[in-house]
Amino acid sequence: MKAKVYIKHRQEILDPQGKAVLQGLNNLGFKGLTDVRVGKYIEITLDCASVESAHEQVKDMCERLLVNTVIENYTYVIEP
Amino acid sequence: MKAKVYIKHRQEILDPQGKAVLQGLNNLGFKGLTDVRVGKYIEITLDCASVESAHEQVKDMCERLLVNTVIENYTYVIEP
């Protein structure tokens, strides 16, 4: 099965990469943009006995390696 | 409205960052992982008259700045 993890900076944390992308889009002539946030998207292919155990394992991976929970938020979905 | 853009390397392109994360997860004792791909997740807040024009604008942003279409795939969703 496949796990898709979406990670972004917490709302109160500055995101200079997002600001740079916003500036770049403005320079290209795009109008009406108010905010851009750049985060990470991680796709994990894993063999798991059940969706429940996959949920547990992916949550554990996020907390222990993938996400810096001090400055980042994450969500994930499991696709069987 | 909000656009969420998901970018990842094409399947045939090597993803060393993903390989490093896979190795890290294995070292932490996670079993049964067969592949990890690391991509980008971009959230854009924009003022647009309609969902259709937002679709058009976001597609244009992806093609012109956000995505290197030679080596990357992207998908996006628009949330009103």
Backbone of each chain as nested JSON, in Angstrom:
{
  "chains": [
    {"id": "A", "residues": [
      {"number": 1, "name": "MET", "atoms": {"N": [0.831, -1.206, 0.0], "CA": [0.0, 0.0, 0.0], "C": [0.862, 1.252, 0.0]}},
      {"number": 2, "name": "LYS", "atoms": {"N": [0.238, 2.371, -0.23], "CA": [0.995, 3.611, -0.396], "C": [0.573, 4.651, 0.639]}},
      {"number": 3, "name": "ALA", "atoms": {"N": [1.564, 5.295, 1.256], "CA": [1.268, 6.383, 2.187], "C": [1.733, 7.689, 1.568]}},
      {"number": 4, "name": "LYS", "atoms": {"N": [0.878, 8.706, 1.617], "CA": [1.254, 10.019, 1.109], "C": [1.287, 10.989, 2.286]}},
      {"number": 5, "name": "VAL", "atoms": {"N": [2.468, 11.55, 2.521], "CA": [2.655, 12.428, 3.675], "C": [2.876, 13.86, 3.183]}},
      {"number": 6, "name": "TYR", "atoms": {"N": [2.12, 14.797, 3.743], "CA": [2.234, 16.213, 3.373], "C": [2.75, 16.974, 4.578]}},
      {"number": 7, "name": "ILE", "atoms": {"N": [3.875, 17.66, 4.381], "CA": [4.513, 18.366, 5.493], "C": [4.624, 19.84, 5.148]}},
      {"number": 8, "name": "LYS", "atoms": {"N": [4.209, 20.713, 6.067], "CA": [4.465, 22.139, 5.83], "C": [4.842, 22.824, 7.129]}},
      {"number": 9, "name": "HIS", "atoms": {"N": [5.45, 24.012, 6.999], "CA": [5.794, 24.791, 8.18], "C": [4.521, 25.193, 8.913]}},
      {"number": 10, "name": "ARG", "atoms": {"N": [4.599, 25.266, 10.226], "CA": [3.479, 25.797, 11.004], "C": [3.191, 27.235, 10.574]}},
      {"number": 11, "name": "GLN", "atoms": {"N": [1.941, 27.632, 10.741], "CA": [1.505, 28.934, 10.236], "C": [2.336, 30.086, 10.805]}},
      {"number": 12, "name": "GLU", "atoms": {"N": [2.772, 29.956, 12.054], "CA": [3.49, 31.064, 12.702], "C": [4.984, 31.082, 12.368]}},
      {"number": 13, "name": "ILE", "atoms": {"N": [5.451, 30.064, 11.624], "CA": [6.869, 29.979, 11.275], "C": [7.094, 30.638, 9.917]}},
      {"number": 14, "name": "LEU", "atoms": {"N": [8.116, 31.474, 9.824], "CA": [8.459, 32.118, 8.552], "C": [8.84, 31.069, 7.508]}},
      {"number": 15, "name": "ASP", "atoms": {"N": [8.461, 31.311, 6.251], "CA": [8.778, 30.379, 5.173], "C": [9.449, 31.155, 4.044]}},
      {"number": 16, "name": "PRO", "atoms": {"N": [10.779, 31.371, 4.154], "CA": [11.486, 32.196, 3.157], "C": [11.398, 31.632, 1.748]}},
      {"number": 17, "name": "GLN", "atoms": {"N": [11.38, 30.29, 1.627], "CA": [11.284, 29.688, 0.29], "C": [9.934, 30.053, -0.356]}},
      {"number": 18, "name": "GLY", "atoms": {"N": [8.894, 30.009, 0.465], "CA": [7.557, 30.401, -0.023], "C": [7.527, 31.857, -0.452]}},
      {"number": 19, "name": "LYS", "atoms": {"N": [8.174, 32.714, 0.349], "CA": [8.233, 34.144, 0.016], "C": [8.958, 34.346, -1.312]}},
      {"number": 20, "name": "ALA", "atoms": {"N": [10.032, 33.592, -1.532], "CA": [10.801, 33.717, -2.773], "C": [9.962, 33.281, -3.966]}},
      {"number": 21, "name": "VAL", "atoms": {"N": [9.198, 32.195, -3.798], "CA": [8.345, 31.716, -4.885], "C": [7.25, 32.745, -5.175]}},
      {"number": 22, "name": "LEU", "atoms": {"N": [6.679, 33.325, -4.113], "CA": [5.642, 34.357, -4.276], "C": [6.189, 35.529, -5.082]}},
      {"number": 23, "name": "GLN", "atoms": {"N": [7.408, 35.961, -4.712], "CA": [8.066, 37.065, -5.421], "C": [8.281, 36.7, -6.889]}},
      {"number": 24, "name": "GLY", "atoms": {"N": [8.734, 35.464, -7.12], "CA": [8.965, 35.01, -8.496], "C": [7.687, 35.003, -9.309]}},
      {"number": 25, "name": "LEU", "atoms": {"N": [6.598, 34.542, -8.7], "CA": [5.312, 34.509, -9.416], "C": [4.831, 35.923, -9.706]}},
      {"number": 26, "name": "ASN", "atoms": {"N": [5.001, 36.836, -8.723], "CA": [4.634, 38.232, -8.953], "C": [5.437, 38.823, -10.103]}},
      {"number": 27, "name": "ASN", "atoms": {"N": [6.727, 38.521, -10.124], "CA": [7.596, 39.036, -11.191], "C": [7.184, 38.518, -12.556]}},
      {"number": 28, "name": "LEU", "atoms": {"N": [6.588, 37.325, -12.585], "CA": [6.129, 36.765, -13.856], "C": [4.777, 37.348, -14.278]}},
      {"number": 29, "name": "GLY", "atoms": {"N": [4.184, 38.172, -13.395], "CA": [2.954, 38.856, -13.772], "C": [1.681, 38.238, -13.206]}},
      {"number": 30, "name": "PHE", "atoms": {"N": [1.817, 37.247, -12.334], "CA": [0.61, 36.67, -11.723], "C": [0.063, 37.629, -10.664]}},
      {"number": 31, "name": "LYS", "atoms": {"N": [-1.248, 37.866, -10.717], "CA": [-1.863, 38.836, -9.809], "C": [-2.737, 38.122, -8.77]}},
      {"number": 32, "name": "GLY", "atoms": {"N": [-2.98, 38.821, -7.676], "CA": [-3.938, 38.337, -6.689], "C": [-3.435, 37.24, -5.779]}},
      {"number": 33, "name": "LEU", "atoms": {"N": [-2.115, 37.022, -5.771], "CA": [-1.571, 36.007, -4.865], "C": [-1.337, 36.641, -3.497]}},
      {"number": 34, "name": "THR", "atoms": {"N": [-1.8, 35.993, -2.438], "CA": [-1.585, 36.563, -1.118], "C": [-0.57, 35.779, -0.297]}},
      {"number": 35, "name": "ASP", "atoms": {"N": [-0.415, 34.497, -0.578], "CA": [0.539, 33.719, 0.209], "C": [0.966, 32.463, -0.54]}},
      {"number": 36, "name": "VAL", "atoms": {"N": [2.228, 32.089, -0.363], "CA": [2.714, 30.816, -0.893], "C": [3.498, 30.119, 0.219]}},
      {"number": 37, "name": "ARG", "atoms": {"N": [3.221, 28.858, 0.452], "CA": [3.965, 28.083, 1.447], "C": [4.532, 26.865, 0.737]}},
      {"number": 38, "name": "VAL", "atoms": {"N": [5.811, 26.618, 0.926], "CA": [6.44, 25.463, 0.291], "C": [6.728, 24.399, 1.34]}},
      {"number": 39, "name": "GLY", "atoms": {"N": [6.259, 23.207, 1.108], "CA": [6.486, 22.109, 2.036], "C": [7.002, 20.881, 1.318]}},
      {"number": 40, "name": "LYS", "atoms": {"N": [6.891, 19.738, 1.98], "CA": [7.381, 18.496, 1.392], "C": [6.242, 17.512, 1.19]}},
      {"number": 41, "name": "TYR", "atoms": {"N": [6.429, 16.688, 0.181], "CA": [5.437, 15.667, -0.134], "C": [6.194, 14.35, -0.239]}},
      {"number": 42, "name": "ILE", "atoms": {"N": [5.89, 13.392, 0.62], "CA": [6.645, 12.138, 0.648], "C": [5.712, 10.968, 0.363]}},
      {"number": 43, "name": "GLU", "atoms": {"N": [6.084, 10.16, -0.617], "CA": [5.316, 8.964, -0.946], "C": [6.065, 7.73, -0.483]}},
      {"number": 44, "name": "ILE", "atoms": {"N": [5.441, 6.936, 0.347], "CA": [6.089, 5.739, 0.887], "C": [5.319, 4.502, 0.439]}},
      {"number": 45, "name": "THR", "atoms": {"N": [6.003, 3.58, -0.227], "CA": [5.386, 2.308, -0.593], "C": [5.757, 1.287, 0.462]}},
      {"number": 46, "name": "LEU", "atoms": {"N": [4.765, 0.68, 1.092], "CA": [5.083, -0.256, 2.18], "C": [4.151, -1.465, 2.176]}},
      {"number": 47, "name": "ASP", "atoms": {"N": [4.699, -2.573, 2.656], "CA": [3.909, -3.787, 2.838], "C": [3.436, -3.832, 4.274]}},
      {"number": 48, "name": "CYS", "atoms": {"N": [2.144, -3.817, 4.467], "CA": [1.598, -3.855, 5.814], "C": [0.413, -4.799, 5.842]}},
      {"number": 49, "name": "ALA", "atoms": {"N": [0.229, -5.455, 6.981], "CA": [-0.851, -6.437, 7.091], "C": [-2.218, -5.769, 6.997]}},
      {"number": 50, "name": "SER", "atoms": {"N": [-2.347, -4.566, 7.571], "CA": [-3.656, -3.91, 7.584], "C": [-3.487, -2.401, 7.482]}},
      {"number": 51, "name": "VAL", "atoms": {"N": [-4.57, -1.718, 7.132], "CA": [-4.53, -0.259, 7.049], "C": [-4.239, 0.338, 8.426]}},
      {"number": 52, "name": "GLU", "atoms": {"N": [-4.767, -0.286, 9.466], "CA": [-4.563, 0.226, 10.837], "C": [-3.074, 0.21, 11.189]}},
      {"number": 53, "name": "SER", "atoms": {"N": [-2.396, -0.925, 10.878], "CA": [-0.981, -1.002, 11.24], "C": [-0.168, -0.045, 10.377]}},
      {"number": 54, "name": "ALA", "atoms": {"N": [-0.614, 0.187, 9.127], "CA": [0.061, 1.165, 8.268], "C": [-0.057, 2.56, 8.87]}},
      {"number": 55, "name": "HIS", "atoms": {"N": [-1.263, 2.916, 9.342], "CA": [-1.476, 4.214, 9.981], "C": [-0.506, 4.397, 11.144]}},
      {"number": 56, "name": "GLU", "atoms": {"N": [-0.425, 3.378, 11.967], "CA": [0.416, 3.43, 13.149], "C": [1.889, 3.619, 12.763]}},
      {"number": 57, "name": "GLN", "atoms": {"N": [2.309, 2.818, 11.752], "CA": [3.702, 2.848, 11.328], "C": [4.071, 4.204, 10.697]}},
      {"number": 58, "name": "VAL", "atoms": {"N": [3.178, 4.726, 9.858], "CA": [3.47, 6.001, 9.185], "C": [3.506, 7.141, 10.192]}},
      {"number": 59, "name": "LYS", "atoms": {"N": [2.599, 7.117, 11.159], "CA": [2.596, 8.155, 12.201], "C": [3.942, 8.119, 12.943]}},
      {"number": 60, "name": "ASP", "atoms": {"N": [4.399, 6.913, 13.248], "CA": [5.667, 6.717, 13.935], "C": [6.837, 7.249, 13.087]}},
      {"number": 61, "name": "MET", "atoms": {"N": [6.827, 6.931, 11.785], "CA": [7.884, 7.433, 10.883], "C": [7.906, 8.956, 10.9]}},
      {"number": 62, "name": "CYS", "atoms": {"N": [6.726, 9.584, 10.846], "CA": [6.652, 11.046, 10.811], "C": [7.244, 11.64, 12.084]}},
      {"number": 63, "name": "GLU", "atoms": {"N": [6.839, 11.087, 13.223], "CA": [7.271, 11.649, 14.507], "C": [8.764, 11.435, 14.743]}},
      {"number": 64, "name": "ARG", "atoms": {"N": [9.297, 10.304, 14.239], "CA": [10.686, 9.97, 14.553], "C": [11.683, 10.46, 13.524]}},
      {"number": 65, "name": "LEU", "atoms": {"N": [11.282, 10.601, 12.262], "CA": [12.278, 10.997, 11.251], "C": [11.808, 12.077, 10.278]}},
      {"number": 66, "name": "LEU", "atoms": {"N": [10.612, 11.914, 9.742], "CA": [10.251, 12.737, 8.586], "C": [9.928, 14.189, 8.936]}},
      {"number": 67, "name": "VAL", "atoms": {"N": [9.346, 14.402, 10.114], "CA": [8.821, 15.73, 10.438], "C": [9.527, 16.304, 11.656]}},
      {"number": 68, "name": "ASN", "atoms": {"N": [9.875, 17.577, 11.588], "CA": [10.326, 18.308, 12.769], "C": [9.086, 18.952, 13.379]}},
      {"number": 69, "name": "THR", "atoms": {"N": [8.512, 18.28, 14.376], "CA": [7.196, 18.727, 14.871], "C": [7.247, 20.061, 15.609]}},
      {"number": 70, "name": "VAL", "atoms": {"N": [8.445, 20.548, 15.905], "CA": [8.551, 21.861, 16.546], "C": [8.141, 22.96, 15.567]}},
      {"number": 71, "name": "ILE", "atoms": {"N": [8.522, 22.79, 14.299], "CA": [8.242, 23.859, 13.328], "C": [7.352, 23.404, 12.177]}},
      {"number": 72, "name": "GLU", "atoms": {"N": [7.028, 22.105, 12.132], "CA": [6.26, 21.613, 10.977], "C": [4.981, 20.889, 11.399]}},
      {"number": 73, "name": "ASN", "atoms": {"N": [3.982, 20.991, 10.55], "CA": [2.744, 20.223, 10.66], "C": [2.746, 19.135, 9.606]}},
      {"number": 74, "name": "TYR", "atoms": {"N": [2.026, 18.046, 9.853], "CA": [1.911, 17.049, 8.797], "C": [0.523, 16.421, 8.777]}},
      {"number": 75, "name": "THR", "atoms": {"N": [0.165, 15.953, 7.601], "CA": [-1.021, 15.114, 7.462], "C": [-0.609, 13.968, 6.544]}},
      {"number": 76, "name": "TYR", "atoms": {"N": [-1.354, 12.887, 6.58], "CA": [-1.049, 11.796, 5.652], "C": [-2.311, 11.033, 5.318]}},
      {"number": 77, "name": "VAL", "atoms": {"N": [-2.264, 10.366, 4.178], "CA": [-3.349, 9.458, 3.805], "C": [-2.727, 8.111, 3.435]}},
      {"number": 78, "name": "ILE", "atoms": {"N": [-3.469, 7.049, 3.705], "CA": [-3.032, 5.703, 3.341], "C": [-3.916, 5.216, 2.202]}},
      {"number": 79, "name": "GLU", "atoms": {"N": [-3.292, 4.802, 1.125], "CA": [-4.057, 4.232, 0.007], "C": [-3.785, 2.728, -0.088]}},
      {"number": 80, "name": "PRO", "atoms": {"N": [-4.808, 1.909, 0.091], "CA": [-4.598, 0.447, 0.095], "C": [-4.128, -0.05, -1.27]}}
    ]},
    {"id": "B", "residues": [
      {"number": 1, "name": "MET", "atoms": {"N": [-9.208, 31.764, -2.622], "CA": [-9.23, 30.301, -2.646], "C": [-7.808, 29.748, -2.556]}},
      {"number": 2, "name": "LYS", "atoms": {"N": [-7.725, 28.459, -2.349], "CA": [-6.415, 27.861, -2.083], "C": [-6.096, 26.794, -3.131]}},
      {"number": 3, "name": "ALA", "atoms": {"N": [-4.87, 26.838, -3.658], "CA": [-4.425, 25.794, -4.587], "C": [-3.363, 24.959, -3.886]}},
      {"number": 4, "name": "LYS", "atoms": {"N": [-3.489, 23.656, -3.979], "CA": [-2.48, 22.763, -3.416], "C": [-1.811, 22.01, -4.549]}},
      {"number": 5, "name": "VAL", "atoms": {"N": [-0.507, 22.203, -4.693], "CA": [0.242, 21.616, -5.803], "C": [1.18, 20.542, -5.252]}},
      {"number": 6, "name": "TYR", "atoms": {"N": [1.134, 19.365, -5.849], "CA": [1.992, 18.255, -5.432], "C": [2.946, 17.939, -6.57]}},
      {"number": 7, "name": "ILE", "atoms": {"N": [4.235, 17.987, -6.282], "CA": [5.25, 17.786, -7.317], "C": [6.146, 16.627, -6.926]}},
      {"number": 8, "name": "LYS", "atoms": {"N": [6.375, 15.7, -7.846], "CA": [7.365, 14.654, -7.56], "C": [8.159, 14.33, -8.817]}},
      {"number": 9, "name": "HIS", "atoms": {"N": [9.316, 13.692, -8.582], "CA": [10.129, 13.269, -9.712], "C": [9.369, 12.246, -10.536]}},
      {"number": 10, "name": "ARG", "atoms": {"N": [9.574, 12.251, -11.839], "CA": [9.018, 11.208, -12.696], "C": [9.544, 9.851, -12.239]}},
      {"number": 11, "name": "GLN", "atoms": {"N": [8.762, 8.816, -12.493], "CA": [9.088, 7.483, -11.996], "C": [10.472, 7.009, -12.474]}},
      {"number": 12, "name": "GLU", "atoms": {"N": [10.86, 7.381, -13.692], "CA": [12.128, 6.893, -14.252], "C": [13.337, 7.711, -13.796]}},
      {"number": 13, "name": "ILE", "atoms": {"N": [13.09, 8.797, -13.052], "CA": [14.179, 9.655, -12.592], "C": [14.636, 9.199, -11.2]}},
      {"number": 14, "name": "LEU", "atoms": {"N": [15.935, 9.081, -11.004], "CA": [16.468, 8.717, -9.688], "C": [16.112, 9.771, -8.648]}},
      {"number": 15, "name": "ASP", "atoms": {"N": [15.843, 9.325, -7.425], "CA": [15.489, 10.247, -6.346], "C": [16.394, 9.954, -5.144]}},
      {"number": 16, "name": "PRO", "atoms": {"N": [17.614, 10.525, -5.142], "CA": [18.581, 10.216, -4.073], "C": [18.07, 10.598, -2.681]}},
      {"number": 17, "name": "GLN", "atoms": {"N": [17.299, 11.691, -2.606], "CA": [16.767, 12.104, -1.296], "C": [15.81, 11.035, -0.754]}},
      {"number": 18, "name": "GLY", "atoms": {"N": [14.991, 10.506, -1.648], "CA": [14.079, 9.431, -1.261], "C": [14.84, 8.192, -0.809]}},
      {"number": 19, "name": "LYS", "atoms": {"N": [15.908, 7.866, -1.515], "CA": [16.738, 6.706, -1.149], "C": [17.347, 6.903, 0.241]}},
      {"number": 20, "name": "ALA", "atoms": {"N": [17.792, 8.141, 0.524], "CA": [18.39, 8.435, 1.829], "C": [17.347, 8.295, 2.935]}},
      {"number": 21, "name": "VAL", "atoms": {"N": [16.137, 8.773, 2.679], "CA": [15.072, 8.659, 3.683], "C": [14.723, 7.191, 3.907]}},
      {"number": 22, "name": "LEU", "atoms": {"N": [14.666, 6.416, 2.817], "CA": [14.384, 4.979, 2.924], "C": [15.434, 4.292, 3.796]}},
      {"number": 23, "name": "GLN", "atoms": {"N": [16.701, 4.634, 3.537], "CA": [17.801, 4.086, 4.328], "C": [17.658, 4.462, 5.799]}},
      {"number": 24, "name": "GLY", "atoms": {"N": [17.334, 5.729, 6.037], "CA": [17.147, 6.205, 7.411], "C": [16.032, 5.459, 8.124]}},
      {"number": 25, "name": "LEU", "atoms": {"N": [14.922, 5.246, 7.419], "CA": [13.787, 4.526, 8.021], "C": [14.161, 3.073, 8.31]}},
      {"number": 26, "name": "ASN", "atoms": {"N": [14.891, 2.448, 7.371], "CA": [15.361, 1.082, 7.604], "C": [16.258, 1.018, 8.84]}},
      {"number": 27, "name": "ASN", "atoms": {"N": [17.169, 1.995, 8.952], "CA": [18.08, 2.029, 10.095], "C": [17.328, 2.188, 11.419]}},
      {"number": 28, "name": "LEU", "atoms": {"N": [16.17, 2.848, 11.365], "CA": [15.373, 3.018, 12.578], "C": [14.56, 1.763, 12.895]}},
      {"number": 29, "name": "GLY", "atoms": {"N": [14.615, 0.78, 11.994], "CA": [13.958, -0.484, 12.286], "C": [12.607, -0.685, 11.606]}},
      {"number": 30, "name": "PHE", "atoms": {"N": [12.219, 0.242, 10.726], "CA": [10.955, 0.054, 10.002], "C": [11.132, -1.012, 8.932]}},
      {"number": 31, "name": "LYS", "atoms": {"N": [10.187, -1.943, 8.888], "CA": [10.292, -3.072, 7.965], "C": [9.252, -2.944, 6.844]}},
      {"number": 32, "name": "GLY", "atoms": {"N": [9.54, -3.652, 5.744], "CA": [8.546, -3.769, 4.674], "C": [8.414, -2.559, 3.768]}},
      {"number": 33, "name": "LEU", "atoms": {"N": [9.389, -1.624, 3.851], "CA": [9.332, -0.456, 2.974], "C": [9.98, -0.813, 1.647]}},
      {"number": 34, "name": "THR", "atoms": {"N": [9.324, -0.52, 0.546], "CA": [9.923, -0.849, -0.736], "C": [10.385, 0.389, -1.507]}},
      {"number": 35, "name": "ASP", "atoms": {"N": [9.766, 1.536, -1.243], "CA": [10.182, 2.729, -1.98], "C": [9.765, 3.988, -1.224]}},
      {"number": 36, "name": "VAL", "atoms": {"N": [10.621, 5.01, -1.31], "CA": [10.264, 6.326, -0.781], "C": [10.608, 7.359, -1.84]}},
      {"number": 37, "name": "ARG", "atoms": {"N": [9.69, 8.248, -2.136], "CA": [9.944, 9.345, -3.078], "C": [9.663, 10.655, -2.346]}},
      {"number": 38, "name": "VAL", "atoms": {"N": [10.595, 11.59, -2.461], "CA": [10.411, 12.875, -1.8], "C": [10.135, 13.946, -2.846]}},
      {"number": 39, "name": "GLY", "atoms": {"N": [9.05, 14.655, -2.677], "CA": [8.7, 15.716, -3.616], "C": [8.373, 17.006, -2.892]}},
      {"number": 40, "name": "LYS", "atoms": {"N": [7.69, 17.903, -3.588], "CA": [7.356, 19.196, -2.998], "C": [5.843, 19.365, -2.897]}},
      {"number": 41, "name": "TYR", "atoms": {"N": [5.458, 20.121, -1.913], "CA": [4.04, 20.402, -1.689], "C": [3.915, 21.914, -1.553]}},
      {"number": 42, "name": "ILE", "atoms": {"N": [3.198, 22.557, -2.463], "CA": [3.119, 24.012, -2.459], "C": [1.669, 24.454, -2.283]}},
      {"number": 43, "name": "GLU", "atoms": {"N": [1.439, 25.313, -1.298], "CA": [0.106, 25.859, -1.055], "C": [0.073, 27.313, -1.487]}},
      {"number": 44, "name": "ILE", "atoms": {"N": [-0.825, 27.637, -2.384], "CA": [-0.914, 29.004, -2.898], "C": [-2.281, 29.582, -2.544]}},
      {"number": 45, "name": "THR", "atoms": {"N": [-2.278, 30.721, -1.862], "CA": [-3.542, 31.407, -1.569], "C": [-3.725, 32.487, -2.62]}},
      {"number": 46, "name": "LEU", "atoms": {"N": [-4.835, 32.45, -3.345], "CA": [-5.018, 33.425, -4.422], "C": [-6.458, 33.906, -4.523]}},
      {"number": 47, "name": "ASP", "atoms": {"N": [-6.608, 35.142, -4.985], "CA": [-7.928, 35.7, -5.253], "C": [-8.222, 35.508, -6.72]}},
      {"number": 48, "name": "CYS", "atoms": {"N": [-9.272, 34.779, -7.012], "CA": [-9.621, 34.536, -8.406], "C": [-11.129, 34.642, -8.555]}},
      {"number": 49, "name": "ALA", "atoms": {"N": [-11.569, 35.11, -9.724], "CA": [-12.996, 35.307, -9.938], "C": [-13.744, 33.973, -9.942]}},
      {"number": 50, "name": "SER", "atoms": {"N": [-13.142, 32.945, -10.497], "CA": [-13.838, 31.662, -10.604], "C": [-12.855, 30.51, -10.435]}},
      {"number": 51, "name": "VAL", "atoms": {"N": [-13.385, 29.338, -10.162], "CA": [-12.54, 28.155, -10.026], "C": [-11.846, 27.848, -11.359]}},
      {"number": 52, "name": "GLU", "atoms": {"N": [-12.563, 28.098, -12.471], "CA": [-11.988, 27.822, -13.8], "C": [-10.747, 28.679, -14.035]}},
      {"number": 53, "name": "SER", "atoms": {"N": [-10.858, 29.987, -13.704], "CA": [-9.705, 30.856, -13.951], "C": [-8.566, 30.497, -12.999]}},
      {"number": 54, "name": "ALA", "atoms": {"N": [-8.904, 30.029, -11.787], "CA": [-7.865, 29.588, -10.859], "C": [-7.128, 28.378, -11.431]}},
      {"number": 55, "name": "HIS", "atoms": {"N": [-7.879, 27.42, -11.996], "CA": [-7.273, 26.247, -12.607], "C": [-6.273, 26.661, -13.679]}},
      {"number": 56, "name": "GLU", "atoms": {"N": [-6.731, 27.58, -14.52], "CA": [-5.902, 28.04, -15.637], "C": [-4.617, 28.7, -15.122]}},
      {"number": 57, "name": "GLN", "atoms": {"N": [-4.804, 29.568, -14.093], "CA": [-3.675, 30.321, -13.562], "C": [-2.663, 29.386, -12.877]}},
      {"number": 58, "name": "VAL", "atoms": {"N": [-3.164, 28.43, -12.102], "CA": [-2.265, 27.534, -11.375], "C": [-1.506, 26.626, -12.345]}},
      {"number": 59, "name": "LYS", "atoms": {"N": [-2.192, 26.166, -13.383], "CA": [-1.529, 25.342, -14.395], "C": [-0.377, 26.136, -15.026]}},
      {"number": 60, "name": "ASP", "atoms": {"N": [-0.662, 27.4, -15.322], "CA": [0.332, 28.293, -15.91], "C": [1.523, 28.485, -14.961]}},
      {"number": 61, "name": "MET", "atoms": {"N": [1.247, 28.7, -13.67], "CA": [2.323, 28.85, -12.671], "C": [3.204, 27.608, -12.647]}},
      {"number": 62, "name": "CYS", "atoms": {"N": [2.559, 26.436, -12.678], "CA": [3.321, 25.189, -12.622], "C": [4.243, 25.068, -13.821]}},
      {"number": 63, "name": "GLU", "atoms": {"N": [3.68, 25.319, -15.003], "CA": [4.449, 25.126, -16.233], "C": [5.587, 26.141, -16.352]}},
      {"number": 64, "name": "ARG", "atoms": {"N": [5.345, 27.36, -15.834], "CA": [6.327, 28.427, -16.038], "C": [7.354, 28.55, -14.922]}},
      {"number": 65, "name": "LEU", "atoms": {"N": [6.986, 28.193, -13.699], "CA": [7.943, 28.404, -12.605], "C": [8.093, 27.218, -11.656]}},
      {"number": 66, "name": "LEU", "atoms": {"N": [6.983, 26.665, -11.214], "CA": [7.061, 25.746, -10.067], "C": [7.633, 24.376, -10.406]}},
      {"number": 67, "name": "VAL", "atoms": {"N": [7.369, 23.902, -11.632], "CA": [7.709, 22.523, -11.964], "C": [8.708, 22.478, -13.11]}},
      {"number": 68, "name": "ASN", "atoms": {"N": [9.696, 21.617, -12.979], "CA": [10.577, 21.293, -14.1], "C": [9.967, 20.071, -14.792]}},
      {"number": 69, "name": "THR", "atoms": {"N": [9.202, 20.331, -15.845], "CA": [8.403, 19.244, -16.437], "C": [9.252, 18.184, -17.139]}},
      {"number": 70, "name": "VAL", "atoms": {"N": [10.535, 18.466, -17.329], "CA": [11.414, 17.452, -17.924], "C": [11.611, 16.287, -16.953]}},
      {"number": 71, "name": "ILE", "atoms": {"N": [11.74, 16.604, -15.681], "CA": [12.032, 15.551, -14.699], "C": [10.954, 15.396, -13.633]}},
      {"number": 72, "name": "GLU", "atoms": {"N": [9.953, 16.285, -13.635], "CA": [8.951, 16.23, -12.564], "C": [7.527, 16.12, -13.105]}},
      {"number": 73, "name": "ASN", "atoms": {"N": [6.689, 15.443, -12.327], "CA": [5.249, 15.38, -12.559], "C": [4.554, 16.263, -11.537]}},
      {"number": 74, "name": "TYR", "atoms": {"N": [3.376, 16.769, -11.867], "CA": [2.632, 17.5, -10.839], "C": [1.141, 17.234, -10.959]}},
      {"number": 75, "name": "THR", "atoms": {"N": [0.493, 17.384, -9.816], "CA": [-0.969, 17.419, -9.789], "C": [-1.357, 18.571, -8.875]}},
      {"number": 76, "name": "TYR", "atoms": {"N": [-2.566, 19.052, -9.007], "CA": [-3.003, 20.107, -8.08], "C": [-4.506, 20.019, -7.87]}},
      {"number": 77, "name": "VAL", "atoms": {"N": [-4.926, 20.558, -6.737], "CA": [-6.358, 20.698, -6.472], "C": [-6.633, 22.141, -6.083]}},
      {"number": 78, "name": "ILE", "atoms": {"N": [-7.817, 22.613, -6.455], "CA": [-8.24, 23.969, -6.084], "C": [-9.336, 23.838, -5.029]}},
      {"number": 79, "name": "GLU", "atoms": {"N": [-9.151, 24.52, -3.913], "CA": [-10.197, 24.528, -2.883], "C": [-10.819, 25.917, -2.807]}},
      {"number": 80, "name": "PRO", "atoms": {"N": [-12.105, 26.031, -3.089], "CA": [-12.76, 27.357, -3.107], "C": [-12.769, 28.014, -1.711]}}
    ]}
  ]
}
